Amino acid sequence: MPKSVLAAGGGVPNGKLSGLSEPLGWLRLLPPGPRKVLCLRRAQHQHGCETLADYYVRLHRVHLAEVGLAEIDSIRETIRWLIPATRTTGAGG
């Protein structure tokens, strides 16, 4: 059973969301060319329909401009792209 998206007290999981900022920042610093992807394990609140990845994209879409985001469901063995990974190009390419 997937873990709850909400924190133990029923609020927003700020620790999980803050933990995504650092790897996202490193991915954004990579030079143009490679595809950049942030993958999250599917986590959904038992009483809602929005997953942690959906929530993160809704709040931080502007920071994901050059980074794709995929949600991995290990139970169903599927990958859902919330933001497709695209190859970035430099000024000359």
PEKAQUI-V125602 format. One line per field, one symbol per residue. psi: psi as a letter, one per 30 degrees, with the letter a starting at -180 (. if undefined). A space follows every 10 residues. Layout:
psi: ???
//
This chain:
psi: kklkellegg akieeeeeff eeeeeeeffk lldlkkkkkk kkkkkfglfk leeeeeeefg eefgegklkk kkjfefhlkk jejkklklla ef.
//
